[in-house]
Structure formats: C-alpha cells, structure tokens
C-alpha cells in the first residue's frame, strides 16, 4: 500500500464521495439509515480534517518554510466543514434542520475536496520531494488510528487537566 500523503488523502476523498452517494440514494422514508450514514460521514470527515489540519499542513509549513510559497497559499482550512459536522452531529432525522444541514455539509465538503484535488494537491506534489510525501503519509496513517472521530474533540489524546 502506498504511503504517499496525496494518494492517501485522495483515497479518503473517494471513500467520502462513496458515502455521500450512498446517503443521497437513501430515501427520506428510511430515516434510520439516513442518520447512520450522516453520522458515519461526520466521523470520517472529522478524521480527514484533523489529518489535513494537524498533520499534513504543519509538516508542509515546516518543510517549505517560506509562507509565500504557492503550496501554502493554496491551502484552505476545514473550519467551515468542522462547524457543519458539529451541527449535524447528534441531530436526528426528526430534527427539522437535519436534511438541510446534511445537504450543506455534503456540498461544502465535495466542493473543498475537488478544490484540493484540482489546486492544492498538484502544488504540494510539485513543491515536495517524493520521500517527504511518503514520510508525511506514514505519519498520517499512524495518527489516523487515534484521531478524534467526534467533531467536538479538539485533540487525539484524552484531555489533560481540562478546566471545569
Ligand atoms: Fe480533503
């Protein structure tokens, strides 16, 4: 299995798109299946955002150093999607906002994924050495095991002395 970071993230995009399609194929009548799929999507998107924002991006910054580098400018963070994940998380299909929120989440995530693949990933591929991308990919695979699956989880480890 390749550990190239871009290959791995594209695989995650593909799996997410598959889930989006599956969600859209389920009719509104099958409420339980819709909620299950929506929560599954929220979990996978939360992990994906975490890996990009907390592992990939900081390593790219460290390797490129120059903040004006095209590959750093091309980055879009995932906060808008994280917020939508929080909104969807924990809502049932009986909630009047559920369907609209899931629709917004799916279209925002799909738009970001295609932008990453069209613009950002090619810039990363051009800016970084193959060995760097392999090393980042290995780290992504390791962190994925412990990455938060719920949108509110700020870090992968148990909270350390959180106030209150
Ligand atoms: Fe992505």
Backbone and ligand atoms as CSV (ligand in chain L), in Angstrom:
chain,resi,resn,atom,element,x,y,z
A,1,UNK,N,N,0.849,-1.210,0.000
A,1,UNK,CA,C,0.000,0.000,0.000
A,1,UNK,C,C,0.876,1.249,0.000
A,2,UNK,N,N,0.547,2.168,-0.850
A,2,UNK,CA,C,1.321,3.418,-0.903
A,2,UNK,C,C,1.128,4.218,0.367
A,3,UNK,N,N,2.209,4.869,0.807
A,3,UNK,CA,C,2.043,5.761,1.947
A,3,UNK,C,C,2.203,7.206,1.494
A,4,UNK,N,N,2.154,7.452,0.199
A,4,UNK,CA,C,2.232,8.828,-0.300
A,4,UNK,C,C,1.031,9.625,0.236
A,5,UNK,N,N,1.321,10.749,0.887
A,5,UNK,CA,C,0.268,11.510,1.564
A,5,UNK,C,C,-0.874,11.889,0.620
A,6,UNK,N,N,-0.541,12.308,-0.586
A,6,UNK,CA,C,-1.588,12.758,-1.513
A,6,UNK,C,C,-2.432,11.573,-1.984
A,7,UNK,N,N,-1.771,10.454,-2.218
A,7,UNK,CA,C,-2.518,9.243,-2.610
A,7,UNK,C,C,-3.488,8.849,-1.491
A,8,UNK,N,N,-3.001,8.895,-0.247
A,8,UNK,CA,C,-3.852,8.524,0.892
A,8,UNK,C,C,-5.050,9.456,1.032
A,9,UNK,N,N,-4.803,10.755,0.913
A,9,UNK,CA,C,-5.899,11.713,1.089
A,9,UNK,C,C,-6.908,11.619,-0.046
A,10,UNK,N,N,-6.409,11.324,-1.250
A,10,UNK,CA,C,-7.346,11.121,-2.370
A,10,UNK,C,C,-8.193,9.870,-2.153
A,11,UNK,N,N,-7.586,8.840,-1.548
A,11,UNK,CA,C,-8.369,7.630,-1.233
A,11,UNK,C,C,-9.471,7.981,-0.237
A,12,UNK,N,N,-9.140,8.828,0.746
A,12,UNK,CA,C,-10.164,9.236,1.715
A,12,UNK,C,C,-11.273,10.020,1.016
A,13,UNK,N,N,-10.905,10.899,0.091
A,13,UNK,CA,C,-11.912,11.647,-0.664
A,13,UNK,C,C,-12.855,10.699,-1.405
A,14,UNK,N,N,-12.256,9.675,-2.013
A,14,UNK,CA,C,-13.037,8.719,-2.788
A,14,UNK,C,C,-14.048,7.991,-1.900
A,15,UNK,N,N,-13.572,7.580,-0.729
A,15,UNK,CA,C,-14.441,6.878,0.213
A,15,UNK,C,C,-15.551,7.826,0.706
A,16,UNK,N,N,-15.202,9.089,0.943
A,16,UNK,CA,C,-16.212,10.062,1.362
A,16,UNK,C,C,-17.260,10.261,0.261
A,17,UNK,N,N,-16.798,10.399,-0.973
A,17,UNK,CA,C,-17.745,10.569,-2.086
A,17,UNK,C,C,-18.689,9.376,-2.191
A,18,UNK,N,N,-18.129,8.175,-1.934
A,18,UNK,CA,C,-18.955,6.968,-1.970
A,18,UNK,C,C,-20.052,7.046,-0.906
A,19,UNK,N,N,-19.674,7.514,0.292
A,19,UNK,CA,C,-20.664,7.647,1.368
A,19,UNK,C,C,-21.706,8.720,1.047
A,20,UNK,N,N,-21.269,9.817,0.434
A,20,UNK,CA,C,-22.204,10.887,0.053
A,20,UNK,C,C,-23.257,10.324,-0.904
A,21,UNK,N,N,-22.776,9.531,-1.875
A,21,UNK,CA,C,-23.655,8.937,-2.877
A,21,UNK,C,C,-24.653,7.992,-2.198
A,22,UNK,N,N,-24.120,7.205,-1.270
A,22,UNK,CA,C,-24.959,6.251,-0.547
A,22,UNK,C,C,-26.037,7.000,0.239
A,23,UNK,N,N,-25.637,8.086,0.899
A,23,UNK,CA,C,-26.603,8.887,1.658
A,23,UNK,C,C,-27.702,9.418,0.732
A,24,UNK,N,N,-27.285,9.964,-0.412
A,24,UNK,CA,C,-28.261,10.559,-1.332
A,24,UNK,C,C,-29.192,9.514,-1.925
A,25,UNK,N,N,-28.707,8.251,-1.999
A,25,UNK,CA,C,-29.522,7.191,-2.578
A,25,UNK,C,C,-30.603,6.700,-1.607
A,26,UNK,N,N,-30.412,6.981,-0.316
A,26,UNK,CA,C,-31.396,6.541,0.678
A,26,UNK,C,C,-32.551,7.539,0.708
A,27,UNK,N,N,-33.731,7.049,0.515
A,27,UNK,CA,C,-34.899,7.927,0.508
A,27,UNK,C,C,-35.197,8.462,1.901
A,28,UNK,N,N,-35.902,9.596,1.972
A,28,UNK,CA,C,-36.252,10.196,3.264
A,28,UNK,C,C,-37.076,9.249,4.141
A,29,UNK,N,N,-37.698,8.245,3.523
A,29,UNK,CA,C,-38.522,7.316,4.296
A,29,UNK,C,C,-37.672,6.450,5.225
A,30,UNK,N,N,-36.435,6.176,4.821
A,30,UNK,CA,C,-35.574,5.334,5.650
A,30,UNK,C,C,-34.737,6.209,6.592
A,31,UNK,N,N,-35.425,6.718,7.601
A,31,UNK,CA,C,-34.811,7.705,8.489
A,31,UNK,C,C,-33.595,7.156,9.227
A,32,UNK,N,N,-33.694,5.916,9.695
A,32,UNK,CA,C,-32.593,5.352,10.483
A,32,UNK,C,C,-31.329,5.233,9.641
A,33,UNK,N,N,-31.481,4.773,8.393
A,33,UNK,CA,C,-30.316,4.627,7.519
A,33,UNK,C,C,-29.699,5.987,7.217
A,34,UNK,N,N,-30.539,7.012,7.054
A,34,UNK,CA,C,-30.039,8.360,6.779
A,34,UNK,C,C,-29.202,8.888,7.942
A,35,UNK,N,N,-29.710,8.693,9.152
A,35,UNK,CA,C,-28.990,9.180,10.331
A,35,UNK,C,C,-27.664,8.433,10.480
A,36,UNK,N,N,-27.704,7.103,10.309
A,36,UNK,CA,C,-26.480,6.301,10.410
A,36,UNK,C,C,-25.421,6.785,9.424
A,37,UNK,N,N,-25.856,6.969,8.173
A,37,UNK,CA,C,-24.901,7.392,7.148
A,37,UNK,C,C,-24.377,8.786,7.429
A,38,UNK,N,N,-25.263,9.674,7.872
A,38,UNK,CA,C,-24.830,11.047,8.173
A,38,UNK,C,C,-23.789,11.041,9.292
A,39,UNK,N,N,-24.013,10.233,10.317
A,39,UNK,CA,C,-23.038,10.193,11.420
A,39,UNK,C,C,-21.720,9.557,10.965
A,40,UNK,N,N,-21.832,8.548,10.114
A,40,UNK,CA,C,-20.627,7.930,9.548
A,40,UNK,C,C,-19.808,8.972,8.764
A,41,UNK,N,N,-20.519,9.763,7.969
A,41,UNK,CA,C,-19.862,10.826,7.192
A,41,UNK,C,C,-19.206,11.845,8.122
A,42,UNK,N,N,-19.919,12.229,9.166
A,42,UNK,CA,C,-19.368,13.194,10.128
A,42,UNK,C,C,-18.077,12.648,10.751
A,43,UNK,N,N,-18.094,11.380,11.135
A,43,UNK,CA,C,-16.896,10.780,11.736
A,43,UNK,C,C,-15.721,10.798,10.756
A,44,UNK,N,N,-15.977,10.343,9.516
A,44,UNK,CA,C,-14.884,10.261,8.540
A,44,UNK,C,C,-14.361,11.646,8.158
A,45,UNK,N,N,-15.276,12.615,8.042
A,45,UNK,CA,C,-14.844,13.979,7.713
A,45,UNK,C,C,-14.054,14.599,8.857
A,46,UNK,N,N,-14.455,14.278,10.087
A,46,UNK,CA,C,-13.745,14.815,11.252
A,46,UNK,C,C,-12.314,14.297,11.274
A,47,UNK,N,N,-12.155,13.002,11.011
A,47,UNK,CA,C,-10.814,12.414,10.968
A,47,UNK,C,C,-10.007,13.044,9.826
A,48,UNK,N,N,-10.639,13.151,8.663
A,48,UNK,CA,C,-9.960,13.692,7.484
A,48,UNK,C,C,-9.487,15.132,7.730
A,49,UNK,N,N,-10.368,15.975,8.253
A,49,UNK,CA,C,-9.994,17.369,8.539
A,49,UNK,C,C,-8.851,17.434,9.532
A,50,UNK,N,N,-8.938,16.580,10.541
A,50,UNK,CA,C,-7.906,16.558,11.573
A,50,UNK,C,C,-6.548,16.222,10.955
A,51,UNK,N,N,-6.525,15.208,10.096
A,51,UNK,CA,C,-5.261,14.794,9.484
A,51,UNK,C,C,-4.668,15.910,8.623
A,52,UNK,N,N,-5.517,16.586,7.869
A,52,UNK,CA,C,-5.010,17.655,6.998
A,52,UNK,C,C,-4.539,18.851,7.827
A,53,UNK,N,N,-5.376,19.264,8.785
A,53,UNK,CA,C,-5.077,20.486,9.535
A,53,UNK,C,C,-3.964,20.288,10.568
A,54,UNK,N,N,-3.928,19.116,11.184
A,54,UNK,CA,C,-3.000,18.910,12.313
A,54,UNK,C,C,-1.732,18.148,11.938
A,55,UNK,N,N,-1.750,17.435,10.818
A,55,UNK,CA,C,-0.560,16.663,10.444
A,55,UNK,C,C,0.022,17.171,9.119
A,56,UNK,N,N,-0.776,17.096,8.070
A,56,UNK,CA,C,-0.249,17.453,6.750
A,56,UNK,C,C,0.213,18.920,6.708
A,57,UNK,N,N,-0.694,19.828,7.040
A,57,UNK,CA,C,-0.370,21.245,6.865
A,57,UNK,C,C,0.846,21.682,7.692
A,58,UNK,N,N,0.913,21.358,8.998
A,58,UNK,CA,C,2.096,21.771,9.768
A,58,UNK,C,C,3.402,21.192,9.197
A,59,UNK,N,N,3.346,19.972,8.667
A,59,UNK,CA,C,4.572,19.388,8.109
A,59,UNK,C,C,4.958,20.084,6.811
A,60,UNK,N,N,3.951,20.486,6.038
A,60,UNK,CA,C,4.238,21.228,4.803
A,60,UNK,C,C,4.868,22.576,5.156
A,61,UNK,N,N,4.314,23.248,6.155
A,61,UNK,CA,C,4.865,24.538,6.603
A,61,UNK,C,C,6.322,24.375,7.025
A,62,UNK,N,N,6.580,23.317,7.790
A,62,UNK,CA,C,7.939,23.096,8.286
A,62,UNK,C,C,8.903,22.815,7.131
A,63,UNK,N,N,8.438,22.095,6.125
A,63,UNK,CA,C,9.325,21.738,5.018
A,63,UNK,C,C,9.566,22.913,4.067
A,64,UNK,N,N,8.521,23.729,3.859
A,64,UNK,CA,C,8.655,24.799,2.864
A,64,UNK,C,C,9.170,26.105,3.463
A,65,UNK,N,N,8.934,26.300,4.739
A,65,UNK,CA,C,9.394,27.484,5.483
A,65,UNK,C,C,8.855,28.819,4.960
A,66,UNK,N,N,8.923,29.066,3.682
A,66,UNK,CA,C,8.503,30.355,3.136
A,66,UNK,C,C,6.975,30.443,3.065
A,67,UNK,N,N,6.370,31.332,3.898
A,67,UNK,CA,C,4.904,31.404,3.934
A,67,UNK,C,C,4.287,31.897,2.631
A,68,UNK,N,N,5.098,32.495,1.761
A,68,UNK,CA,C,4.571,32.982,0.479
A,68,UNK,C,C,4.552,31.873,-0.579
A,69,UNK,N,N,5.020,30.708,-0.210
A,69,UNK,CA,C,5.072,29.611,-1.183
A,69,UNK,C,C,3.671,29.280,-1.700
A,70,UNK,N,N,3.592,29.069,-2.977
A,70,UNK,CA,C,2.307,28.786,-3.640
A,70,UNK,C,C,1.549,27.650,-2.945
A,71,UNK,N,N,2.283,26.608,-2.551
A,71,UNK,CA,C,1.642,25.439,-1.944
A,71,UNK,C,C,1.072,25.750,-0.562
A,72,UNK,N,N,1.572,26.792,0.090
A,72,UNK,CA,C,0.999,27.193,1.382
A,72,UNK,C,C,-0.193,28.107,1.163
A,73,UNK,N,N,-0.100,28.961,0.144
A,73,UNK,CA,C,-1.223,29.863,-0.153
A,73,UNK,C,C,-2.443,29.086,-0.635
A,74,UNK,N,N,-2.188,27.966,-1.291
A,74,UNK,CA,C,-3.291,27.181,-1.850
A,74,UNK,C,C,-4.118,26.456,-0.797
A,75,UNK,N,N,-3.639,26.476,0.433
A,75,UNK,CA,C,-4.324,25.730,1.487
A,75,UNK,C,C,-5.612,26.426,1.935
A,76,UNK,N,N,-6.676,25.646,2.106
A,76,UNK,CA,C,-7.918,26.149,2.715
A,76,UNK,C,C,-8.162,25.314,3.949
A,77,UNK,N,N,-8.391,25.950,5.059
A,77,UNK,CA,C,-8.610,25.131,6.251
A,77,UNK,C,C,-10.039,24.577,6.257
A,78,UNK,N,N,-10.284,23.707,7.213
A,78,UNK,CA,C,-11.530,22.942,7.206
A,78,UNK,C,C,-12.520,23.440,8.243
A,79,UNK,N,N,-12.348,24.676,8.733
A,79,UNK,CA,C,-13.198,25.103,9.857
A,79,UNK,C,C,-14.689,25.155,9.517
A,80,UNK,N,N,-15.002,25.621,8.306
A,80,UNK,CA,C,-16.423,25.712,7.935
A,80,UNK,C,C,-17.050,24.315,7.942
A,81,UNK,N,N,-16.277,23.339,7.446
A,81,UNK,CA,C,-16.788,21.971,7.408
A,81,UNK,C,C,-16.873,21.387,8.822
A,82,UNK,N,N,-15.867,21.699,9.645
A,82,UNK,CA,C,-15.912,21.230,11.042
A,82,UNK,C,C,-17.171,21.742,11.745
A,83,UNK,N,N,-17.506,23.010,11.482
A,83,UNK,CA,C,-18.690,23.593,12.135
A,83,UNK,C,C,-19.966,22.882,11.693
A,84,UNK,N,N,-20.043,22.587,10.388
A,84,UNK,CA,C,-21.217,21.865,9.888
A,84,UNK,C,C,-21.276,20.453,10.466
A,85,UNK,N,N,-20.118,19.824,10.641
A,85,UNK,CA,C,-20.078,18.498,11.265
A,85,UNK,C,C,-20.644,18.583,12.682
A,86,UNK,N,N,-20.248,19.618,13.407
A,86,UNK,CA,C,-20.771,19.801,14.766
A,86,UNK,C,C,-22.284,19.957,14.751
A,87,UNK,N,N,-22.771,20.737,13.768
A,87,UNK,CA,C,-24.204,20.980,13.657
A,87,UNK,C,C,-24.979,19.688,13.387
A,88,UNK,N,N,-24.426,18.862,12.490
A,88,UNK,CA,C,-25.132,17.636,12.105
A,88,UNK,C,C,-25.047,16.594,13.220
A,89,UNK,N,N,-23.890,16.562,13.871
A,89,UNK,CA,C,-23.650,15.549,14.890
A,89,UNK,C,C,-24.701,15.607,15.990
A,90,UNK,N,N,-25.250,14.469,16.297
A,90,UNK,CA,C,-26.205,14.416,17.391
A,90,UNK,C,C,-27.630,14.794,17.002
A,91,UNK,N,N,-27.844,15.251,15.776
A,91,UNK,CA,C,-29.217,15.554,15.359
A,91,UNK,C,C,-29.857,14.325,14.734
A,92,UNK,N,N,-31.104,14.126,15.013
A,92,UNK,CA,C,-31.832,13.023,14.411
A,92,UNK,C,C,-32.592,13.513,13.197
A,93,UNK,N,N,-33.092,12.576,12.425
A,93,UNK,CA,C,-33.817,12.943,11.208
A,93,UNK,C,C,-35.133,13.655,11.544
A,94,UNK,N,N,-35.601,13.481,12.781
A,94,UNK,CA,C,-36.811,14.173,13.223
A,94,UNK,C,C,-36.597,15.669,13.431
A,95,UNK,N,N,-35.332,16.047,13.539
A,95,UNK,CA,C,-34.998,17.459,13.689
A,95,UNK,C,C,-35.243,18.169,12.364
A,96,UNK,N,N,-36.040,19.246,12.371
A,96,UNK,CA,C,-36.388,19.886,11.083
A,96,UNK,C,C,-35.179,20.422,10.315
A,97,UNK,N,N,-34.075,20.667,11.018
A,97,UNK,CA,C,-32.897,21.213,10.332
A,97,UNK,C,C,-31.996,20.128,9.741
A,98,UNK,N,N,-32.264,18.866,10.093
A,98,UNK,CA,C,-31.337,17.780,9.751
A,98,UNK,C,C,-30.992,17.712,8.262
A,99,UNK,N,N,-32.008,17.582,7.425
A,99,UNK,CA,C,-31.754,17.372,5.994
A,99,UNK,C,C,-31.001,18.539,5.370
A,100,UNK,N,N,-31.411,19.749,5.725
A,100,UNK,CA,C,-30.741,20.929,5.167
A,100,UNK,C,C,-29.288,21.005,5.587
A,101,UNK,N,N,-29.022,20.684,6.852
A,101,UNK,CA,C,-27.644,20.736,7.342
A,101,UNK,C,C,-26.766,19.682,6.671
A,102,UNK,N,N,-27.321,18.468,6.528
A,102,UNK,CA,C,-26.535,17.413,5.871
A,102,UNK,C,C,-26.266,17.804,4.416
A,103,UNK,N,N,-27.282,18.362,3.744
A,103,UNK,CA,C,-27.075,18.807,2.354
A,103,UNK,C,C,-25.964,19.852,2.279
A,104,UNK,N,N,-25.990,20.814,3.202
A,104,UNK,CA,C,-24.945,21.850,3.210
A,104,UNK,C,C,-23.576,21.245,3.455
A,105,UNK,N,N,-23.523,20.312,4.401
A,105,UNK,CA,C,-22.247,19.671,4.719
A,105,UNK,C,C,-21.692,18.926,3.503
A,106,UNK,N,N,-22.545,18.135,2.867
A,106,UNK,CA,C,-22.095,17.342,1.725
A,106,UNK,C,C,-21.630,18.232,0.578
A,107,UNK,N,N,-22.356,19.328,0.326
A,107,UNK,CA,C,-21.920,20.137,-0.816
A,107,UNK,C,C,-20.669,20.944,-0.471
A,108,UNK,N,N,-20.549,21.422,0.776
A,108,UNK,CA,C,-19.324,22.145,1.162
A,108,UNK,C,C,-18.117,21.212,1.106
A,109,UNK,N,N,-18.286,19.990,1.601
A,109,UNK,CA,C,-17.170,19.046,1.624
A,109,UNK,C,C,-16.783,18.634,0.200
A,110,UNK,N,N,-17.784,18.392,-0.644
A,110,UNK,CA,C,-17.491,17.988,-2.024
A,110,UNK,C,C,-16.746,19.101,-2.757
A,111,UNK,N,N,-17.168,20.341,-2.507
A,111,UNK,CA,C,-16.527,21.480,-3.158
A,111,UNK,C,C,-15.067,21.607,-2.703
A,112,UNK,N,N,-14.857,21.446,-1.407
A,112,UNK,CA,C,-13.487,21.566,-0.906
A,112,UNK,C,C,-12.597,20.436,-1.432
A,113,UNK,N,N,-13.153,19.226,-1.475
A,113,UNK,CA,C,-12.362,18.099,-1.960
A,113,UNK,C,C,-11.934,18.324,-3.403
A,114,UNK,N,N,-12.850,18.818,-4.228
A,114,UNK,CA,C,-12.474,18.979,-5.632
A,114,UNK,C,C,-11.483,20.128,-5.778
A,115,UNK,N,N,-11.623,21.155,-4.941
A,115,UNK,CA,C,-10.652,22.248,-4.991
A,115,UNK,C,C,-9.253,21.768,-4.571
A,116,UNK,N,N,-9.230,20.953,-3.516
A,116,UNK,CA,C,-7.939,20.406,-3.074
A,116,UNK,C,C,-7.290,19.595,-4.188
A,117,UNK,N,N,-8.093,18.775,-4.836
A,117,UNK,CA,C,-7.532,17.892,-5.859
A,117,UNK,C,C,-7.098,18.656,-7.107
A,118,UNK,N,N,-7.838,19.722,-7.423
A,118,UNK,CA,C,-7.506,20.497,-8.625
A,118,UNK,C,C,-6.326,21.438,-8.378
A,119,UNK,N,N,-6.315,22.070,-7.195
A,119,UNK,CA,C,-5.333,23.129,-6.967
A,119,UNK,C,C,-4.238,22.766,-5.973
A,120,UNK,N,N,-4.669,22.342,-4.785
A,120,UNK,CA,C,-3.671,22.235,-3.723
A,120,UNK,C,C,-2.759,21.023,-3.862
A,121,UNK,N,N,-3.355,19.872,-4.117
A,121,UNK,CA,C,-2.533,18.664,-4.210
A,121,UNK,C,C,-1.461,18.761,-5.316
A,122,UNK,N,N,-1.813,19.275,-6.504
A,122,UNK,CA,C,-0.761,19.417,-7.522
A,122,UNK,C,C,0.367,20.355,-7.073
A,123,UNK,N,N,0.011,21.413,-6.310
A,123,UNK,CA,C,1.056,22.314,-5.814
A,123,UNK,C,C,1.959,21.601,-4.805
A,124,UNK,N,N,1.326,20.797,-3.957
A,124,UNK,CA,C,2.118,20.035,-2.985
A,124,UNK,C,C,3.040,19.048,-3.692
A,125,UNK,N,N,2.483,18.387,-4.690
A,125,UNK,CA,C,3.254,17.391,-5.444
A,125,UNK,C,C,4.481,18.061,-6.075
A,126,UNK,N,N,4.280,19.284,-6.570
A,126,UNK,CA,C,5.383,19.994,-7.225
A,126,UNK,C,C,6.398,20.516,-6.212
A,127,UNK,N,N,5.909,20.871,-5.006
A,127,UNK,CA,C,6.778,21.550,-4.041
A,127,UNK,C,C,7.588,20.587,-3.174
A,128,UNK,N,N,7.063,19.395,-2.968
A,128,UNK,CA,C,7.707,18.480,-2.023
A,128,UNK,C,C,8.354,17.302,-2.744
A,129,UNK,N,N,9.363,16.748,-2.085
A,129,UNK,CA,C,10.004,15.565,-2.647
A,129,UNK,C,C,9.120,14.345,-2.378
A,130,UNK,N,N,9.288,13.352,-3.234
A,130,UNK,CA,C,8.515,12.120,-3.064
A,130,UNK,C,C,8.732,11.533,-1.668
A,131,UNK,N,N,10.004,11.573,-1.202
A,131,UNK,CA,C,10.322,10.996,0.117
A,131,UNK,C,C,9.597,11.748,1.236
A,132,UNK,N,N,9.454,13.074,1.078
A,132,UNK,CA,C,8.731,13.864,2.093
A,132,UNK,C,C,7.263,13.450,2.138
A,133,UNK,N,N,6.679,13.297,0.954
A,133,UNK,CA,C,5.264,12.912,0.897
A,133,UNK,C,C,5.047,11.508,1.466
A,134,UNK,N,N,6.025,10.646,1.270
A,134,UNK,CA,C,5.927,9.285,1.842
A,134,UNK,C,C,6.006,9.354,3.365
A,135,UNK,N,N,6.905,10.201,3.843
A,135,UNK,CA,C,7.082,10.312,5.283
A,135,UNK,C,C,5.829,10.908,5.935
A,136,UNK,N,N,5.272,11.932,5.298
A,136,UNK,CA,C,4.036,12.538,5.817
A,136,UNK,C,C,2.913,11.504,5.796
A,137,UNK,N,N,2.858,10.725,4.717
A,137,UNK,CA,C,1.826,9.703,4.608
A,137,UNK,C,C,1.923,8.658,5.714
A,138,UNK,N,N,3.135,8.271,6.041
A,138,UNK,CA,C,3.335,7.302,7.123
A,138,UNK,C,C,2.815,7.871,8.442
A,139,UNK,N,N,3.075,9.161,8.645
A,139,UNK,CA,C,2.598,9.835,9.853
A,139,UNK,C,C,1.054,9.927,9.843
A,140,UNK,N,N,0.483,10.223,8.683
A,140,UNK,CA,C,-0.983,10.288,8.573
A,140,UNK,C,C,-1.614,8.959,8.971
A,141,UNK,N,N,-1.006,7.866,8.482
A,141,UNK,CA,C,-1.558,6.543,8.799
A,141,UNK,C,C,-1.489,6.264,10.295
A,142,UNK,N,N,-0.392,6.693,10.926
A,142,UNK,CA,C,-0.239,6.450,12.362
A,142,UNK,C,C,-1.233,7.290,13.158
A,143,UNK,N,N,-1.362,8.569,12.806
A,143,UNK,CA,C,-2.241,9.468,13.564
A,143,UNK,C,C,-3.711,9.107,13.337
A,144,UNK,N,N,-4.017,8.578,12.169
A,144,UNK,CA,C,-5.409,8.230,11.851
A,144,UNK,C,C,-5.998,7.264,12.890
A,145,UNK,N,N,-5.130,6.415,13.438
A,145,UNK,CA,C,-5.593,5.441,14.431
A,145,UNK,C,C,-6.200,6.107,15.668
A,146,UNK,N,N,-5.650,7.267,16.046
A,146,UNK,CA,C,-6.080,7.902,17.300
A,146,UNK,C,C,-6.772,9.240,17.070
A,147,UNK,N,N,-6.980,9.620,15.814
A,147,UNK,CA,C,-7.588,10.924,15.524
A,147,UNK,C,C,-9.009,10.980,16.089
A,148,UNK,N,N,-9.470,12.166,16.528
A,148,UNK,CA,C,-10.821,12.287,17.056
A,148,UNK,C,C,-11.857,11.980,15.982
A,149,UNK,N,N,-12.924,11.282,16.386
A,149,UNK,CA,C,-13.976,10.930,15.430
A,149,UNK,C,C,-15.223,11.768,15.642
A,150,UNK,N,N,-15.214,12.521,16.734
A,150,UNK,CA,C,-16.362,13.376,17.018
A,150,UNK,C,C,-15.943,14.826,16.864
A,151,UNK,N,N,-16.784,15.634,16.231
A,151,UNK,CA,C,-16.403,16.984,15.862
A,151,UNK,C,C,-15.949,17.867,17.018
A,152,UNK,N,N,-16.398,17.575,18.219
A,152,UNK,CA,C,-16.023,18.460,19.317
A,152,UNK,C,C,-14.648,18.133,19.884
A,153,UNK,N,N,-14.118,16.955,19.555
A,153,UNK,CA,C,-12.836,16.547,20.134
A,153,UNK,C,C,-11.686,17.377,19.593
A,154,UNK,N,N,-11.062,18.210,20.432
A,154,UNK,CA,C,-10.019,19.088,19.941
A,154,UNK,C,C,-8.680,18.380,19.709
A,155,UNK,N,N,-8.396,17.313,20.445
A,155,UNK,CA,C,-7.111,16.626,20.302
A,155,UNK,C,C,-7.333,15.120,20.262
A,156,UNK,N,N,-6.322,14.400,19.802
A,156,UNK,CA,C,-6.484,12.962,19.637
A,156,UNK,C,C,-6.378,12.221,20.959
A,157,UNK,N,N,-5.649,12.790,21.900
A,157,UNK,CA,C,-5.471,12.101,23.175
A,157,UNK,C,C,-6.560,12.499,24.170
A,158,UNK,N,N,-6.612,11.780,25.273
A,158,UNK,CA,C,-7.563,12.142,26.323
A,158,UNK,C,C,-7.233,13.540,26.828
A,159,UNK,N,N,-8.248,14.328,27.183
A,159,UNK,CA,C,-7.983,15.683,27.663
A,159,UNK,C,C,-7.087,15.663,28.918
A,160,UNK,N,N,-6.127,16.566,28.918
A,160,UNK,CA,C,-5.209,16.598,30.043
A,160,UNK,C,C,-5.550,17.777,30.933
A,161,UNK,N,N,-6.119,17.501,32.081
A,161,UNK,CA,C,-6.413,18.537,33.055
A,161,UNK,C,C,-7.280,19.648,32.516
A,162,UNK,N,N,-8.285,19.255,31.707
A,162,UNK,CA,C,-9.166,20.280,31.146
A,162,UNK,C,C,-9.866,21.041,32.266
A,163,UNK,N,N,-9.965,22.370,32.134
A,163,UNK,CA,C,-10.602,23.150,33.191
A,163,UNK,C,C,-12.075,22.819,33.325
A,164,UNK,N,N,-12.600,22.957,34.493
A,164,UNK,CA,C,-14.009,22.730,34.745
A,164,UNK,C,C,-14.313,21.271,34.845
L,1,LIG,FE,FE,-9.571,16.835,1.879
